[in-house]
């Protein structure tokens, strides 16, 4: 394990006691507090930039739906093919330089975007932005264990989830305000050099400048606060430190950083060997393999809710306007899951809880899409969100705990690649399956115009293609929990059985055996008191007598006690 696997301790104050201000209590360390601010600023820039680019694509194209689809694809597709190579770069070079260069490059792209007036230009810009985002994200995830103690990784990842997705609801209003302000500033002739009055319909020039500024601030915080004082994370620096340590102990010949850097450049020719090494590690480590498979496979089912949600709200609930409320329920569930996991992190076995929560998310989704009233359906979606938020945090924490520092870039890049590929698959396959299943439902029920309906136990149940597809998606999510459990070599059935026992209490037989936490302990006899004679039993006892804390025992018979007949 590299020397960066543990965070660098910050110097205590002059009094000798460690500083425990509000920053340390909430954000663990000051270095992670800086990283959290970087995540918030960078995520806000990402969301505002995404909304601005898609709005601009829709305004300058005669086919806005196709333009938005192409721009969105350019933000998703690169990760499927290039993320493994980018993961090698993250592990080989200094992560501070990678994050700073990525932020500066993204700022440069947004500064040039006001000059773009065509959809192909927006597609190229989106592709370049995604390339640098792919390098920035694994480097950030691999940095967290270096600035946070191992026992606080769950809290750190919970805060990271808040930084990444809590900024999305406010990014839309910010983008709208910037658009309105852009239109007002365009009337000022002195500011004409900024391009605010460019004839592009709904221009987003000011929003692009806001994004560029956010990424520049992020780069400054990374350089001055997050990595300041930390050793380099490049492979050359790690090798040089290892060689110096070996030379100091007499275990090897001394070397220099230049020689190590030259070895790094020559080793870049073996990028495929590095990719193979990362994949072999994933295959050999059951926890890492189970987490990646569980997250990726689960998203195939869970992500189908996004394209099919409006159709479900329209044809099953009967009101298309309830779809935003379902998204709200999902978001509240995610927040609840993250907060609950953070509160229970010290008492929760992470490896055992991960597959159980994935399976529970599938059960909640199946319940929600089986309901035909809004509140019950929203309750199921809320449960799905709670499980999804906890699974996200647990998955990242397990990957950070069970992966060496030298491999974290490749592992997170591989995980993000599979996640993007599965989300893209769900977005494409979900609507297609809904159309196919809807045809089957119409053929089975004979209803060729309205919503297909079947009678179940005397009740009319709507079974349009969208509900059938979401049922399948929920089963896929449950299957992801089983797959993760088998890969991690954890018995999902036993975990569910133990959890049920703890929830409902023991039965009579278990209480008699005393193998449940609620079994009543028996006080040990006082050796100073004389023991009373016992009546000889007619048959030998089935179990030996137990003293001390253990299962509840029958009261000892007195000499006058009669033998049972």
ABEGO torsion letter per residue (X at the ends): XBAAABBBBBBBBAAGBBBBBAAAAAAGBAAAAAAAAAAAAAAAAAAAAAAAAAAAAAAABABAAAAAAAAAAAAAAAAAAAAAAAAAAAAABBAAAAAAAAAAAAAAAAAAAAABABAAAAAAAAAAAAAAAAAAAAAAAAAAAAABBAAAAAAAAAAAAAAAAAAAAAAAAAAAAAAAAAAAAAABAAAAAAGAABBAEBBAAAAAAAAAAAAAAAAAAAAAAAABGBBBABAAAAAAAAAAAAAAAGABBBBBAAAAAAAAAAAAAAAAAAAAAAAAAAAABAAAAAAAAAAAAAAAAAAAAAAAAAAAAAAAAGBAAAAAAAAAAAAAAAAAAAAAAAAAAAABBAAAAAAAAAAAAAAAAAAAAABABAAAAAAAAAAAAAAAAAAAAAAAAAAAAABBAAAAAAAAAAAAAAAAAAAAAAAAAAAAAAAAAAAAAAAAAGBAABBBBBBBGGBBBBBBAAAAAAAAAAAAAAAAAAAAAAAAGBBAAAAAAAAAAAAAEBBAAAAAAGABAABBBBBBBBAABBBBBBBBBABBBABBBBBEBBBBBBBBBBAABBBBX
